[in-house]
Amino acid sequence: MARGQQKIQSQQKAAKKAAEKKKGQGADQKSAAKAALVHTCPVCMTQMPDPKTFKQHFESKHPKSPMPAELVDVQV
């Protein structure tokens, strides 16, 4: 009987450890994704990861607004 109880305790301990690892891992990915968003649109405040995406966004969403100086020489 003792082995059955030990097995249950071991499974519970392993499940708790896996849940903590999974929870911690999600926060790291979320913070890394947030850190990658470095360009912010001055019109709508949307954040984008790179200048190419930023220029495509600006051309499609804000065609009547003047192009920011940082995007003039970016090639799409």
PDB file of N, CA, C, O and CB in Angstrom:
ATOM      1  N   MET A   1       0.808  -1.195   0.000  1.00  0.00           N
ATOM      2  CA  MET A   1       0.000   0.000   0.000  1.00  0.00           C
ATOM      3  C   MET A   1       0.854   1.263   0.000  1.00  0.00           C
ATOM      4  O   MET A   1       0.482   2.271  -0.602  1.00  0.00           O
ATOM      5  CB  MET A   1      -0.921  -0.005   1.190  1.00  0.00           C
ATOM      6  N   ALA A   2       1.995   1.207   0.674  1.00  0.00           N
ATOM      7  CA  ALA A   2       2.836   2.390   0.786  1.00  0.00           C
ATOM      8  C   ALA A   2       3.295   2.876  -0.590  1.00  0.00           C
ATOM      9  O   ALA A   2       3.355   4.083  -0.829  1.00  0.00           O
ATOM     10  CB  ALA A   2       4.045   2.096   1.672  1.00  0.00           C
ATOM     11  N   ARG A   3       3.613   1.966  -1.481  1.00  0.00           N
ATOM     12  CA  ARG A   3       4.086   2.369  -2.806  1.00  0.00           C
ATOM     13  C   ARG A   3       3.014   3.132  -3.569  1.00  0.00           C
ATOM     14  O   ARG A   3       3.332   4.075  -4.293  1.00  0.00           O
ATOM     15  CB  ARG A   3       4.524   1.146  -3.608  1.00  0.00           C
ATOM     16  N   GLY A   4       1.764   2.750  -3.425  1.00  0.00           N
ATOM     17  CA  GLY A   4       0.673   3.460  -4.097  1.00  0.00           C
ATOM     18  C   GLY A   4       0.590   4.914  -3.660  1.00  0.00           C
ATOM     19  O   GLY A   4       0.394   5.809  -4.482  1.00  0.00           O
ATOM     20  N   GLN A   5       0.741   5.143  -2.361  1.00  0.00           N
ATOM     21  CA  GLN A   5       0.700   6.519  -1.836  1.00  0.00           C
ATOM     22  C   GLN A   5       1.901   7.325  -2.338  1.00  0.00           C
ATOM     23  O   GLN A   5       1.756   8.499  -2.678  1.00  0.00           O
ATOM     24  CB  GLN A   5       0.675   6.510  -0.285  1.00  0.00           C
ATOM     25  N   GLN A   6       3.062   6.717  -2.386  1.00  0.00           N
ATOM     26  CA  GLN A   6       4.258   7.400  -2.869  1.00  0.00           C
ATOM     27  C   GLN A   6       4.109   7.785  -4.345  1.00  0.00           C
ATOM     28  O   GLN A   6       4.540   8.859  -4.764  1.00  0.00           O
ATOM     29  CB  GLN A   6       5.498   6.509  -2.674  1.00  0.00           C
ATOM     30  N   LYS A   7       3.500   6.902  -5.111  1.00  0.00           N
ATOM     31  CA  LYS A   7       3.289   7.156  -6.532  1.00  0.00           C
ATOM     32  C   LYS A   7       2.370   8.360  -6.733  1.00  0.00           C
ATOM     33  O   LYS A   7       2.638   9.213  -7.579  1.00  0.00           O
ATOM     34  CB  LYS A   7       2.699   5.914  -7.217  1.00  0.00           C
ATOM     35  N   ILE A   8       1.300   8.426  -5.965  1.00  0.00           N
ATOM     36  CA  ILE A   8       0.355   9.539  -6.061  1.00  0.00           C
ATOM     37  C   ILE A   8       1.043  10.852  -5.692  1.00  0.00           C
ATOM     38  O   ILE A   8       0.867  11.861  -6.375  1.00  0.00           O
ATOM     39  CB  ILE A   8      -0.866   9.296  -5.148  1.00  0.00           C
ATOM     40  N   GLN A   9       1.817  10.838  -4.623  1.00  0.00           N
ATOM     41  CA  GLN A   9       2.522  12.047  -4.205  1.00  0.00           C
ATOM     42  C   GLN A   9       3.538  12.483  -5.262  1.00  0.00           C
ATOM     43  O   GLN A   9       3.686  13.675  -5.529  1.00  0.00           O
ATOM     44  CB  GLN A   9       3.224  11.816  -2.861  1.00  0.00           C
ATOM     45  N   SER A  10       4.223  11.533  -5.851  1.00  0.00           N
ATOM     46  CA  SER A  10       5.204  11.836  -6.882  1.00  0.00           C
ATOM     47  C   SER A  10       4.534  12.458  -8.114  1.00  0.00           C
ATOM     48  O   SER A  10       5.061  13.410  -8.689  1.00  0.00           O
ATOM     49  CB  SER A  10       5.966  10.565  -7.275  1.00  0.00           C
ATOM     50  N   GLN A  11       3.386  11.930  -8.517  1.00  0.00           N
ATOM     51  CA  GLN A  11       2.649  12.467  -9.655  1.00  0.00           C
ATOM     52  C   GLN A  11       2.172  13.891  -9.378  1.00  0.00           C
ATOM     53  O   GLN A  11       2.245  14.752 -10.254  1.00  0.00           O
ATOM     54  CB  GLN A  11       1.457  11.566  -9.989  1.00  0.00           C
ATOM     55  N   GLN A  12       1.686  14.139  -8.165  1.00  0.00           N
ATOM     56  CA  GLN A  12       1.222  15.469  -7.805  1.00  0.00           C
ATOM     57  C   GLN A  12       2.373  16.470  -7.816  1.00  0.00           C
ATOM     58  O   GLN A  12       2.229  17.597  -8.292  1.00  0.00           O
ATOM     59  CB  GLN A  12       0.555  15.445  -6.431  1.00  0.00           C
ATOM     60  N   LYS A  13       3.497  16.049  -7.293  1.00  0.00           N
ATOM     61  CA  LYS A  13       4.675  16.913  -7.250  1.00  0.00           C
ATOM     62  C   LYS A  13       5.145  17.248  -8.671  1.00  0.00           C
ATOM     63  O   LYS A  13       5.481  18.396  -8.963  1.00  0.00           O
ATOM     64  CB  LYS A  13       5.813  16.235  -6.451  1.00  0.00           C
ATOM     65  N   ALA A  14       5.167  16.249  -9.544  1.00  0.00           N
ATOM     66  CA  ALA A  14       5.595  16.457 -10.927  1.00  0.00           C
ATOM     67  C   ALA A  14       4.626  17.378 -11.669  1.00  0.00           C
ATOM     68  O   ALA A  14       5.049  18.229 -12.451  1.00  0.00           O
ATOM     69  CB  ALA A  14       5.708  15.111 -11.659  1.00  0.00           C
ATOM     70  N   ALA A  15       3.329  17.205 -11.423  1.00  0.00           N
ATOM     71  CA  ALA A  15       2.334  18.057 -12.079  1.00  0.00           C
ATOM     72  C   ALA A  15       2.472  19.509 -11.624  1.00  0.00           C
ATOM     73  O   ALA A  15       2.358  20.429 -12.433  1.00  0.00           O
ATOM     74  CB  ALA A  15       0.913  17.546 -11.786  1.00  0.00           C
ATOM     75  N   LYS A  16       2.715  19.709 -10.344  1.00  0.00           N
ATOM     76  CA  LYS A  16       2.888  21.061  -9.809  1.00  0.00           C
ATOM     77  C   LYS A  16       4.129  21.719 -10.407  1.00  0.00           C
ATOM     78  O   LYS A  16       4.102  22.895 -10.770  1.00  0.00           O
ATOM     79  CB  LYS A  16       2.991  21.027  -8.270  1.00  0.00           C
ATOM     80  N   LYS A  17       5.209  20.960 -10.506  1.00  0.00           N
ATOM     81  CA  LYS A  17       6.452  21.481 -11.065  1.00  0.00           C
ATOM     82  C   LYS A  17       6.282  21.845 -12.541  1.00  0.00           C
ATOM     83  O   LYS A  17       6.788  22.874 -12.987  1.00  0.00           O
ATOM     84  CB  LYS A  17       7.579  20.455 -10.900  1.00  0.00           C
ATOM     85  N   ALA A  18       5.575  21.009 -13.294  1.00  0.00           N
ATOM     86  CA  ALA A  18       5.336  21.279 -14.714  1.00  0.00           C
ATOM     87  C   ALA A  18       4.456  22.512 -14.899  1.00  0.00           C
ATOM     88  O   ALA A  18       4.678  23.297 -15.821  1.00  0.00           O
ATOM     89  CB  ALA A  18       4.685  20.064 -15.386  1.00  0.00           C
ATOM     90  N   ALA A  19       3.459  22.690 -14.032  1.00  0.00           N
ATOM     91  CA  ALA A  19       2.580  23.852 -14.125  1.00  0.00           C
ATOM     92  C   ALA A  19       3.349  25.139 -13.842  1.00  0.00           C
ATOM     93  O   ALA A  19       3.127  26.146 -14.513  1.00  0.00           O
ATOM     94  CB  ALA A  19       1.405  23.714 -13.151  1.00  0.00           C
ATOM     95  N   GLU A  20       4.240  25.120 -12.870  1.00  0.00           N
ATOM     96  CA  GLU A  20       5.043  26.300 -12.557  1.00  0.00           C
ATOM     97  C   GLU A  20       5.986  26.641 -13.713  1.00  0.00           C
ATOM     98  O   GLU A  20       6.181  27.811 -14.043  1.00  0.00           O
ATOM     99  CB  GLU A  20       5.844  26.072 -11.267  1.00  0.00           C
ATOM    100  N   LYS A  21       6.558  25.622 -14.311  1.00  0.00           N
ATOM    101  CA  LYS A  21       7.474  25.835 -15.433  1.00  0.00           C
ATOM    102  C   LYS A  21       6.721  26.429 -16.628  1.00  0.00           C
ATOM    103  O   LYS A  21       7.216  27.347 -17.282  1.00  0.00           O
ATOM    104  CB  LYS A  21       8.162  24.506 -15.834  1.00  0.00           C
ATOM    105  N   LYS A  22       5.542  25.911 -16.907  1.00  0.00           N
ATOM    106  CA  LYS A  22       4.731  26.397 -18.019  1.00  0.00           C
ATOM    107  C   LYS A  22       4.285  27.838 -17.780  1.00  0.00           C
ATOM    108  O   LYS A  22       4.290  28.654 -18.702  1.00  0.00           O
ATOM    109  CB  LYS A  22       3.510  25.492 -18.225  1.00  0.00           C
ATOM    110  N   LYS A  23       3.905  28.147 -16.558  1.00  0.00           N
ATOM    111  CA  LYS A  23       3.448  29.492 -16.219  1.00  0.00           C
ATOM    112  C   LYS A  23       4.582  30.495 -16.388  1.00  0.00           C
ATOM    113  O   LYS A  23       4.366  31.571 -16.946  1.00  0.00           O
ATOM    114  CB  LYS A  23       2.905  29.534 -14.779  1.00  0.00           C
ATOM    115  N   GLY A  24       5.765  30.174 -15.927  1.00  0.00           N
ATOM    116  CA  GLY A  24       6.919  31.051 -16.051  1.00  0.00           C
ATOM    117  C   GLY A  24       7.361  31.241 -17.484  1.00  0.00           C
ATOM    118  O   GLY A  24       7.818  32.319 -17.866  1.00  0.00           O
ATOM    119  N   GLN A  25       7.228  30.213 -18.261  1.00  0.00           N
ATOM    120  CA  GLN A  25       7.643  30.255 -19.652  1.00  0.00           C
ATOM    121  C   GLN A  25       6.756  31.190 -20.467  1.00  0.00           C
ATOM    122  O   GLN A  25       7.261  31.898 -21.338  1.00  0.00           O
ATOM    123  CB  GLN A  25       7.621  28.858 -20.250  1.00  0.00           C
ATOM    124  N   GLY A  26       5.456  31.214 -20.212  1.00  0.00           N
ATOM    125  CA  GLY A  26       4.536  32.076 -20.949  1.00  0.00           C
ATOM    126  C   GLY A  26       4.855  33.538 -20.754  1.00  0.00           C
ATOM    127  O   GLY A  26       4.755  34.315 -21.704  1.00  0.00           O
ATOM    128  N   ALA A  27       5.232  33.935 -19.571  1.00  0.00           N
ATOM    129  CA  ALA A  27       5.555  35.329 -19.295  1.00  0.00           C
ATOM    130  C   ALA A  27       6.804  35.750 -20.052  1.00  0.00           C
ATOM    131  O   ALA A  27       6.882  36.883 -20.526  1.00  0.00           O
ATOM    132  CB  ALA A  27       5.745  35.549 -17.793  1.00  0.00           C
ATOM    133  N   ASP A  28       7.780  34.860 -20.174  1.00  0.00           N
ATOM    134  CA  ASP A  28       9.003  35.191 -20.893  1.00  0.00           C
ATOM    135  C   ASP A  28       8.729  35.449 -22.369  1.00  0.00           C
ATOM    136  O   ASP A  28       9.271  36.392 -22.945  1.00  0.00           O
ATOM    137  CB  ASP A  28      10.022  34.072 -20.741  1.00  0.00           C
ATOM    138  N   GLN A  29       7.904  34.629 -22.974  1.00  0.00           N
ATOM    139  CA  GLN A  29       7.567  34.814 -24.383  1.00  0.00           C
ATOM    140  C   GLN A  29       6.791  36.115 -24.585  1.00  0.00           C
ATOM    141  O   GLN A  29       7.010  36.839 -25.557  1.00  0.00           O
ATOM    142  CB  GLN A  29       6.749  33.618 -24.903  1.00  0.00           C
ATOM    143  N   LYS A  30       5.902  36.393 -23.671  1.00  0.00           N
ATOM    144  CA  LYS A  30       5.100  37.606 -23.784  1.00  0.00           C
ATOM    145  C   LYS A  30       5.970  38.850 -23.656  1.00  0.00           C
ATOM    146  O   LYS A  30       5.806  39.799 -24.422  1.00  0.00           O
ATOM    147  CB  LYS A  30       4.002  37.621 -22.722  1.00  0.00           C
ATOM    148  N   SER A  31       6.877  38.857 -22.714  1.00  0.00           N
ATOM    149  CA  SER A  31       7.745  40.015 -22.535  1.00  0.00           C
ATOM    150  C   SER A  31       8.710  40.163 -23.709  1.00  0.00           C
ATOM    151  O   SER A  31       9.030  41.284 -24.105  1.00  0.00           O
ATOM    152  CB  SER A  31       8.525  39.898 -21.222  1.00  0.00           C
ATOM    153  N   ALA A  32       9.175  39.052 -24.268  1.00  0.00           N
ATOM    154  CA  ALA A  32      10.065  39.118 -25.423  1.00  0.00           C
ATOM    155  C   ALA A  32       9.337  39.664 -26.641  1.00  0.00           C
ATOM    156  O   ALA A  32       9.905  40.451 -27.399  1.00  0.00           O
ATOM    157  CB  ALA A  32      10.643  37.738 -25.732  1.00  0.00           C
ATOM    158  N   ALA A  33       8.100  39.261 -26.837  1.00  0.00           N
ATOM    159  CA  ALA A  33       7.315  39.769 -27.962  1.00  0.00           C
ATOM    160  C   ALA A  33       7.044  41.263 -27.806  1.00  0.00           C
ATOM    161  O   ALA A  33       7.070  42.011 -28.783  1.00  0.00           O
ATOM    162  CB  ALA A  33       5.990  39.000 -28.081  1.00  0.00           C
ATOM    163  N   LYS A  34       6.788  41.683 -26.591  1.00  0.00           N
ATOM    164  CA  LYS A  34       6.528  43.104 -26.340  1.00  0.00           C
ATOM    165  C   LYS A  34       7.788  43.934 -26.566  1.00  0.00           C
ATOM    166  O   LYS A  34       7.706  45.053 -27.070  1.00  0.00           O
ATOM    167  CB  LYS A  34       6.007  43.312 -24.906  1.00  0.00           C
ATOM    168  N   ALA A  35       8.933  43.407 -26.205  1.00  0.00           N
ATOM    169  CA  ALA A  35      10.196  44.123 -26.382  1.00  0.00           C
ATOM    170  C   ALA A  35      10.555  44.267 -27.864  1.00  0.00           C
ATOM    171  O   ALA A  35      11.268  45.197 -28.241  1.00  0.00           O
ATOM    172  CB  ALA A  35      11.322  43.399 -25.638  1.00  0.00           C
ATOM    173  N   ALA A  36      10.066  43.353 -28.701  1.00  0.00           N
ATOM    174  CA  ALA A  36      10.370  43.392 -30.129  1.00  0.00           C
ATOM    175  C   ALA A  36       9.595  44.482 -30.857  1.00  0.00           C
ATOM    176  O   ALA A  36       9.969  44.843 -31.972  1.00  0.00           O
ATOM    177  CB  ALA A  36      10.073  42.052 -30.757  1.00  0.00           C
ATOM    178  N   LEU A  37       8.541  45.013 -30.276  1.00  0.00           N
ATOM    179  CA  LEU A  37       7.745  46.050 -30.909  1.00  0.00           C
ATOM    180  C   LEU A  37       8.390  47.408 -30.630  1.00  0.00           C
ATOM    181  O   LEU A  37       8.118  48.040 -29.609  1.00  0.00           O
ATOM    182  CB  LEU A  37       6.274  46.014 -30.401  1.00  0.00           C
ATOM    183  N   VAL A  38       9.252  47.846 -31.558  1.00  0.00           N
ATOM    184  CA  VAL A  38      10.044  49.040 -31.308  1.00  0.00           C
ATOM    185  C   VAL A  38       9.566  50.272 -32.070  1.00  0.00           C
ATOM    186  O   VAL A  38       9.904  51.392 -31.687  1.00  0.00           O
ATOM    187  CB  VAL A  38      11.462  48.770 -31.653  1.00  0.00           C
ATOM    188  N   HIS A  39       8.797  50.097 -33.129  1.00  0.00           N
ATOM    189  CA  HIS A  39       8.324  51.231 -33.925  1.00  0.00           C
ATOM    190  C   HIS A  39       6.855  51.509 -33.594  1.00  0.00           C
ATOM    191  O   HIS A  39       6.034  50.593 -33.569  1.00  0.00           O
ATOM    192  CB  HIS A  39       8.502  50.952 -35.451  1.00  0.00           C
ATOM    193  N   THR A  40       6.534  52.782 -33.341  1.00  0.00           N
ATOM    194  CA  THR A  40       5.174  53.158 -32.988  1.00  0.00           C
ATOM    195  C   THR A  40       4.643  54.151 -34.020  1.00  0.00           C
ATOM    196  O   THR A  40       5.290  55.156 -34.317  1.00  0.00           O
ATOM    197  CB  THR A  40       5.120  53.763 -31.559  1.00  0.00           C
ATOM    198  N   CYS A  41       3.469  53.863 -34.560  1.00  0.00           N
ATOM    199  CA  CYS A  41       2.829  54.743 -35.530  1.00  0.00           C
ATOM    200  C   CYS A  41       2.384  56.031 -34.821  1.00  0.00           C
ATOM    201  O   CYS A  41       1.693  55.958 -33.805  1.00  0.00           O
ATOM    202  CB  CYS A  41       1.615  54.031 -36.212  1.00  0.00           C
ATOM    203  N   PRO A  42       2.764  57.198 -35.334  1.00  0.00           N
ATOM    204  CA  PRO A  42       2.379  58.449 -34.676  1.00  0.00           C
ATOM    205  C   PRO A  42       0.888  58.774 -34.805  1.00  0.00           C
ATOM    206  O   PRO A  42       0.363  59.572 -34.028  1.00  0.00           O
ATOM    207  CB  PRO A  42       3.184  59.586 -35.246  1.00  0.00           C
ATOM    208  N   VAL A  43       0.212  58.173 -35.761  1.00  0.00           N
ATOM    209  CA  VAL A  43      -1.206  58.466 -35.979  1.00  0.00           C
ATOM    210  C   VAL A  43      -2.096  57.615 -35.073  1.00  0.00           C
ATOM    211  O   VAL A  43      -2.944  58.152 -34.360  1.00  0.00           O
ATOM    212  CB  VAL A  43      -1.577  58.230 -37.446  1.00  0.00           C
ATOM    213  N   CYS A  44      -1.910  56.292 -35.095  1.00  0.00           N
ATOM    214  CA  CYS A  44      -2.797  55.395 -34.350  1.00  0.00           C
ATOM    215  C   CYS A  44      -2.134  54.704 -33.159  1.00  0.00           C
ATOM    216  O   CYS A  44      -2.787  53.940 -32.448  1.00  0.00           O
ATOM    217  CB  CYS A  44      -3.337  54.355 -35.276  1.00  0.00           C
ATOM    218  N   MET A  45      -0.845  54.963 -32.934  1.00  0.00           N
ATOM    219  CA  MET A  45      -0.079  54.397 -31.816  1.00  0.00           C
ATOM    220  C   MET A  45       0.037  52.871 -31.850  1.00  0.00           C
ATOM    221  O   MET A  45       0.268  52.250 -30.813  1.00  0.00           O
ATOM    222  CB  MET A  45      -0.711  54.810 -30.519  1.00  0.00           C
ATOM    223  N   THR A  46      -0.119  52.269 -33.011  1.00  0.00           N
ATOM    224  CA  THR A  46       0.085  50.836 -33.170  1.00  0.00           C
ATOM    225  C   THR A  46       1.588  50.570 -33.191  1.00  0.00           C
ATOM    226  O   THR A  46       2.349  51.333 -33.785  1.00  0.00           O
ATOM    227  CB  THR A  46      -0.604  50.303 -34.470  1.00  0.00           C
ATOM    228  N   GLN A  47       2.013  49.483 -32.543  1.00  0.00           N
ATOM    229  CA  GLN A  47       3.432  49.152 -32.491  1.00  0.00           C
ATOM    230  C   GLN A  47       3.754  48.053 -33.483  1.00  0.00           C
ATOM    231  O   GLN A  47       2.978  47.114 -33.660  1.00  0.00           O
ATOM    232  CB  GLN A  47       3.842  48.729 -31.078  1.00  0.00           C
ATOM    233  N   MET A  48       4.923  48.178 -34.139  1.00  0.00           N
ATOM    234  CA  MET A  48       5.364  47.211 -35.119  1.00  0.00           C
ATOM    235  C   MET A  48       6.828  46.830 -34.886  1.00  0.00           C
ATOM    236  O   MET A  48       7.590  47.618 -34.327  1.00  0.00           O
ATOM    237  CB  MET A  48       5.172  47.765 -36.529  1.00  0.00           C
ATOM    238  N   PRO A  49       7.229  45.619 -35.314  1.00  0.00           N
ATOM    239  CA  PRO A  49       8.577  45.134 -35.008  1.00  0.00           C
ATOM    240  C   PRO A  49       9.689  45.688 -35.896  1.00  0.00           C
ATOM    241  O   PRO A  49      10.826  45.807 -35.440  1.00  0.00           O
ATOM    242  CB  PRO A  49       8.588  43.663 -35.104  1.00  0.00           C
ATOM    243  N   ASP A  50       9.391  46.029 -37.151  1.00  0.00           N
ATOM    244  CA  ASP A  50      10.468  46.473 -38.040  1.00  0.00           C
ATOM    245  C   ASP A  50       9.998  47.607 -38.947  1.00  0.00           C
ATOM    246  O   ASP A  50       8.793  47.803 -39.109  1.00  0.00           O
ATOM    247  CB  ASP A  50      10.981  45.300 -38.887  1.00  0.00           C
ATOM    248  N   PRO A  51      10.929  48.360 -39.543  1.00  0.00           N
ATOM    249  CA  PRO A  51      10.552  49.513 -40.365  1.00  0.00           C
ATOM    250  C   PRO A  51       9.786  49.141 -41.638  1.00  0.00           C
ATOM    251  O   PRO A  51       8.941  49.911 -42.095  1.00  0.00           O
ATOM    252  CB  PRO A  51      11.786  50.281 -40.740  1.00  0.00           C
ATOM    253  N   LYS A  52      10.071  47.975 -42.210  1.00  0.00           N
ATOM    254  CA  LYS A  52       9.370  47.551 -43.431  1.00  0.00           C
ATOM    255  C   LYS A  52       7.870  47.379 -43.148  1.00  0.00           C
ATOM    256  O   LYS A  52       7.032  47.862 -43.910  1.00  0.00           O
ATOM    257  CB  LYS A  52       9.975  46.221 -43.978  1.00  0.00           C
ATOM    258  N   THR A  53       7.545  46.698 -42.065  1.00  0.00           N
ATOM    259  CA  THR A  53       6.146  46.514 -41.673  1.00  0.00           C
ATOM    260  C   THR A  53       5.512  47.850 -41.325  1.00  0.00           C
ATOM    261  O   THR A  53       4.349  48.097 -41.644  1.00  0.00           O
ATOM    262  CB  THR A  53       6.037  45.549 -40.482  1.00  0.00           C
ATOM    263  N   PHE A  54       6.277  48.705 -40.672  1.00  0.00           N
ATOM    264  CA  PHE A  54       5.792  50.026 -40.295  1.00  0.00           C
ATOM    265  C   PHE A  54       5.420  50.839 -41.538  1.00  0.00           C
ATOM    266  O   PHE A  54       4.375  51.489 -41.565  1.00  0.00           O
ATOM    267  CB  PHE A  54       6.853  50.771 -39.464  1.00  0.00           C
ATOM    268  N   LYS A  55       6.266  50.804 -42.559  1.00  0.00           N
ATOM    269  CA  LYS A  55       5.978  51.552 -43.789  1.00  0.00           C
ATOM    270  C   LYS A  55       4.750  50.983 -44.495  1.00  0.00           C
ATOM    271  O   LYS A  55       3.910  51.746 -44.973  1.00  0.00           O
ATOM    272  CB  LYS A  55       7.193  51.522 -44.738  1.00  0.00           C
ATOM    273  N   GLN A  56       4.630  49.660 -44.568  1.00  0.00           N
ATOM    274  CA  GLN A  56       3.453  49.049 -45.188  1.00  0.00           C
ATOM    275  C   GLN A  56       2.188  49.454 -44.440  1.00  0.00           C
ATOM    276  O   GLN A  56       1.171  49.771 -45.058  1.00  0.00           O
ATOM    277  CB  GLN A  56       3.589  47.512 -45.216  1.00  0.00           C
ATOM    278  N   HIS A  57       2.250  49.443 -43.119  1.00  0.00           N
ATOM    279  CA  HIS A  57       1.114  49.852 -42.301  1.00  0.00           C
ATOM    280  C   HIS A  57       0.749  51.299 -42.605  1.00  0.00           C
ATOM    281  O   HIS A  57      -0.421  51.616 -42.821  1.00  0.00           O
ATOM    282  CB  HIS A  57       1.429  49.678 -40.801  1.00  0.00           C
ATOM    283  N   PHE A  58       1.738  52.166 -42.622  1.00  0.00           N
ATOM    284  CA  PHE A  58       1.477  53.587 -42.809  1.00  0.00           C
ATOM    285  C   PHE A  58       0.884  53.865 -44.180  1.00  0.00           C
ATOM    286  O   PHE A  58      -0.026  54.684 -44.307  1.00  0.00           O
ATOM    287  CB  PHE A  58       2.753  54.387 -42.622  1.00  0.00           C
ATOM    288  N   GLU A  59       1.394  53.190 -45.211  1.00  0.00           N
ATOM    289  CA  GLU A  59       0.880  53.397 -46.566  1.00  0.00           C
ATOM    290  C   GLU A  59      -0.555  52.902 -46.719  1.00  0.00           C
ATOM    291  O   GLU A  59      -1.349  53.515 -47.432  1.00  0.00           O
ATOM    292  CB  GLU A  59       1.773  52.695 -47.575  1.00  0.00           C
ATOM    293  N   SER A  60      -0.890  51.803 -46.056  1.00  0.00           N
ATOM    294  CA  SER A  60      -2.231  51.246 -46.224  1.00  0.00           C
ATOM    295  C   SER A  60      -3.263  51.876 -45.293  1.00  0.00           C
ATOM    296  O   SER A  60      -4.417  52.050 -45.684  1.00  0.00           O
ATOM    297  CB  SER A  60      -2.194  49.760 -45.994  1.00  0.00           C
ATOM    298  N   LYS A  61      -2.871  52.219 -44.079  1.00  0.00           N
ATOM    299  CA  LYS A  61      -3.834  52.724 -43.093  1.00  0.00           C
ATOM    300  C   LYS A  61      -3.944  54.254 -43.069  1.00  0.00           C
ATOM    301  O   LYS A  61      -4.993  54.796 -42.719  1.00  0.00           O
ATOM    302  CB  LYS A  61      -3.450  52.233 -41.720  1.00  0.00           C
ATOM    303  N   HIS A  62      -2.880  54.937 -43.434  1.00  0.00           N
ATOM    304  CA  HIS A  62      -2.879  56.399 -43.350  1.00  0.00           C
ATOM    305  C   HIS A  62      -2.358  57.022 -44.647  1.00  0.00           C
ATOM    306  O   HIS A  62      -1.352  57.731 -44.618  1.00  0.00           O
ATOM    307  CB  HIS A  62      -2.024  56.867 -42.157  1.00  0.00           C
ATOM    308  N   PRO A  63      -3.017  56.774 -45.786  1.00  0.00           N
ATOM    309  CA  PRO A  63      -2.480  57.264 -47.064  1.00  0.00           C
ATOM    310  C   PRO A  63      -2.506  58.794 -47.195  1.00  0.00           C
ATOM    311  O   PRO A  63      -1.707  59.354 -47.946  1.00  0.00           O
ATOM    312  CB  PRO A  63      -3.263  56.655 -48.206  1.00  0.00           C
ATOM    313  N   LYS A  64      -3.389  59.466 -46.494  1.00  0.00           N
ATOM    314  CA  LYS A  64      -3.490  60.922 -46.613  1.00  0.00           C
ATOM    315  C   LYS A  64      -2.537  61.654 -45.676  1.00  0.00           C
ATOM    316  O   LYS A  64      -2.285  62.844 -45.865  1.00  0.00           O
ATOM    317  CB  LYS A  64      -4.909  61.364 -46.335  1.00  0.00           C
ATOM    318  N   SER A  65      -2.009  60.973 -44.684  1.00  0.00           N
ATOM    319  CA  SER A  65      -1.082  61.598 -43.742  1.00  0.00           C
ATOM    320  C   SER A  65       0.317  61.664 -44.358  1.00  0.00           C
ATOM    321  O   SER A  65       0.690  60.792 -45.142  1.00  0.00           O
ATOM    322  CB  SER A  65      -1.052  60.817 -42.401  1.00  0.00           C
ATOM    323  N   PRO A  66       1.085  62.687 -44.009  1.00  0.00           N
ATOM    324  CA  PRO A  66       2.455  62.757 -44.532  1.00  0.00           C
ATOM    325  C   PRO A  66       3.323  61.649 -43.935  1.00  0.00           C
ATOM    326  O   PRO A  66       3.202  61.309 -42.758  1.00  0.00           O
ATOM    327  CB  PRO A  66       3.078  64.137 -44.231  1.00  0.00           C
ATOM    328  N   MET A  67       4.195  61.100 -44.767  1.00  0.00           N
ATOM    329  CA  MET A  67       5.075  60.000 -44.357  1.00  0.00           C
ATOM    330  C   MET A  67       6.116  60.517 -43.361  1.00  0.00           C
ATOM    331  O   MET A  67       6.747  61.543 -43.614  1.00  0.00           O
ATOM    332  CB  MET A  67       5.775  59.359 -45.595  1.00  0.00           C
ATOM    333  N   PRO A  68       6.303  59.830 -42.243  1.00  0.00           N
ATOM    334  CA  PRO A  68       7.347  60.241 -41.298  1.00  0.00           C
ATOM    335  C   PRO A  68       8.738  60.168 -41.947  1.00  0.00           C
ATOM    336  O   PRO A  68       8.983  59.333 -42.817  1.00  0.00           O
ATOM    337  CB  PRO A  68       7.304  59.354 -40.035  1.00  0.00           C
ATOM    338  N   ALA A  69       9.626  61.040 -41.516  1.00  0.00           N
ATOM    339  CA  ALA A  69      10.970  61.109 -42.114  1.00  0.00           C
ATOM    340  C   ALA A  69      11.732  59.788 -41.982  1.00  0.00           C
ATOM    341  O   ALA A  69      12.527  59.450 -42.859  1.00  0.00           O
ATOM    342  CB  ALA A  69      11.775  62.232 -41.460  1.00  0.00           C
ATOM    343  N   GLU A  70      11.508  59.057 -40.928  1.00  0.00           N
ATOM    344  CA  GLU A  70      12.228  57.791 -40.726  1.00  0.00           C
ATOM    345  C   GLU A  70      11.829  56.711 -41.716  1.00  0.00           C
ATOM    346  O   GLU A  70      12.549  55.724 -41.868  1.00  0.00           O
ATOM    347  CB  GLU A  70      11.994  57.287 -39.328  1.00  0.00           C
ATOM    348  N   LEU A  71      10.683  56.875 -42.403  1.00  0.00           N
ATOM    349  CA  LEU A  71      10.215  55.858 -43.345  1.00  0.00           C
ATOM    350  C   LEU A  71      10.450  56.204 -44.795  1.00  0.00           C
ATOM    351  O   LEU A  71      10.194  55.371 -45.664  1.00  0.00           O
ATOM    352  CB  LEU A  71       8.773  55.617 -43.139  1.00  0.00           C
ATOM    353  N   VAL A  72      10.922  57.391 -45.091  1.00  0.00           N
ATOM    354  CA  VAL A  72      11.069  57.838 -46.480  1.00  0.00           C
ATOM    355  C   VAL A  72      12.022  56.933 -47.266  1.00  0.00           C
ATOM    356  O   VAL A  72      11.710  56.555 -48.396  1.00  0.00           O
ATOM    357  CB  VAL A  72      11.574  59.285 -46.519  1.00  0.00           C
ATOM    358  N   ASP A  73      13.167  56.580 -46.699  1.00  0.00           N
ATOM    359  CA  ASP A  73      14.143  55.795 -47.437  1.00  0.00           C
ATOM    360  C   ASP A  73      14.076  54.287 -47.166  1.00  0.00           C
ATOM    361  O   ASP A  73      14.983  53.556 -47.567  1.00  0.00           O
ATOM    362  CB  ASP A  73      15.506  56.289 -47.114  1.00  0.00           C
ATOM    363  N   VAL A  74      13.028  53.811 -46.499  1.00  0.00           N
ATOM    364  CA  VAL A  74      12.857  52.371 -46.262  1.00  0.00           C
ATOM    365  C   VAL A  74      12.235  51.751 -47.508  1.00  0.00           C
ATOM    366  O   VAL A  74      11.234  52.241 -48.029  1.00  0.00           O
ATOM    367  CB  VAL A  74      11.965  52.099 -44.995  1.00  0.00           C
ATOM    368  N   GLN A  75      12.846  50.661 -47.977  1.00  0.00           N
ATOM    369  CA  GLN A  75      12.330  49.984 -49.172  1.00  0.00           C
ATOM    370  C   GLN A  75      11.442  48.814 -48.757  1.00  0.00           C
ATOM    371  O   GLN A  75      11.793  48.024 -47.881  1.00  0.00           O
ATOM    372  CB  GLN A  75      13.494  49.488 -50.077  1.00  0.00           C
ATOM    373  N   VAL A  76      10.284  48.725 -49.409  1.00  0.00           N
ATOM    374  CA  VAL A  76       9.330  47.654 -49.106  1.00  0.00           C
ATOM    375  C   VAL A  76       9.557  46.479 -49.997  1.00  0.00           C
ATOM    376  O   VAL A  76       8.849  45.477 -49.891  1.00  0.00           O
ATOM    377  CB  VAL A  76       7.903  48.137 -49.246  1.00  0.00           C
TER     378      VAL A  76
END
